[in-house]
Amino acid sequence: MFRTWKLPSPFHLIPAITSNHYFTLTEMITFTKMLMPILFGGQKYYAEQDKMTYEEWHQRQGVSKRLLKKNVRADVAGTEVSTT
């Protein structure tokens, strides 16, 4: 079971992410930077992202293919992600 805090999503998951060692420290920092435009981007930002795939968006954020694969695997069990 994951530990969580009584905060709004996704901040409630901070203890679960930092304590399970699933991601490296560098990956956690990259993942955190990636979340900022999602949380604070606004409608114009969201509309601009509709022109690309989830994988393309990840790569534009500087996320490695390894982190993308681990993140998607954790979120959607059984779904393969193209890494070519």
Secondary structure, 3 states (H helix, E strand, C coil): CCCCCCCCCCHHHHHHHHHCCCCCHHHHHHHHHHHHHHHHCHHHHHHHHCCCCHHHHHHHCCCCHHHHHHHHHHHCCCCCCCCC
